[in-house]
């Protein structure tokens, strides 16, 4: 074979070794470990979604209450109606 082709093959082989593909194949063959990792990642995503939603809603509430305290004529009435509507949904 040509030296250039051998060098390219060696570079490809090094990249494959460094990519961690063999570790992924080993992991995919271990069903119990794969299920555990997927479960934990799902729990982490759900927890992150819940915490993020709570923070955004708390921030929205603070901003809304700030605007209500400003007593801007039309805007305050609109926000108060919105708050009453939300309380009636419960």
DAJO-V822856 format. One record per residue. N is the residue number from 0. RES is the residue in one letter. PHI is phi in radians with two decimals (none if undefined). Layout:
N:RES:PHI + N:RES:PHI
This chain:
0:X:none + 1:X:-1.33 + 2:X:-1.06 + 3:X:-1.14 + 4:X:-1.19 + 5:X:-1.12 + 6:X:-1.12 + 7:X:-1.11 + 8:X:-1.13 + 9:X:-1.15 + 10:X:-1.13 + 11:X:-1.12 + 12:X:-1.11 + 13:X:-1.13 + 14:X:-1.12 + 15:X:-1.14 + 16:X:-1.12 + 17:X:-1.37 + 18:X:-1.33 + 19:X:1.41 + 20:X:-1.10 + 21:X:-1.14 + 22:X:-1.16 + 23:X:-1.13 + 24:X:-1.13 + 25:X:-1.08 + 26:X:-1.15 + 27:X:-1.20 + 28:X:-1.45 + 29:X:-1.67 + 30:X:-1.11 + 31:X:-1.09 + 32:X:-1.17 + 33:X:-1.13 + 34:X:-1.12 + 35:X:-1.12 + 36:X:-1.13 + 37:X:-1.16 + 38:X:-1.11 + 39:X:-1.12 + 40:X:-1.19 + 41:X:-1.16 + 42:X:-1.11 + 43:X:-1.13 + 44:X:-1.12 + 45:X:-1.11 + 46:X:-1.14 + 47:X:-1.10 + 48:X:-1.10 + 49:X:-1.14 + 50:X:-1.13 + 51:X:-1.10 + 52:X:-1.11 + 53:X:-1.09 + 54:X:-1.15 + 55:X:-1.14 + 56:X:-1.17 + 57:X:-1.13 + 58:X:-1.13 + 59:X:-1.09 + 60:X:-1.10 + 61:X:-1.08 + 62:X:-1.13 + 63:X:-1.10 + 64:X:-1.17 + 65:X:-1.13 + 66:X:-1.16 + 67:X:-1.15 + 68:X:-1.20 + 69:X:-1.26 + 70:X:1.02 + 71:X:-1.35 + 72:X:-0.84 + 73:X:-1.28 + 74:X:-1.14 + 75:X:-1.10 + 76:X:-1.09 + 77:X:-1.11 + 78:X:-1.17 + 79:X:-1.11 + 80:X:-1.09 + 81:X:-1.13 + 82:X:-1.11 + 83:X:-1.10 + 84:X:-1.09 + 85:X:-1.14 + 86:X:-1.16 + 87:X:-1.27 + 88:X:-1.18 + 89:X:-1.11
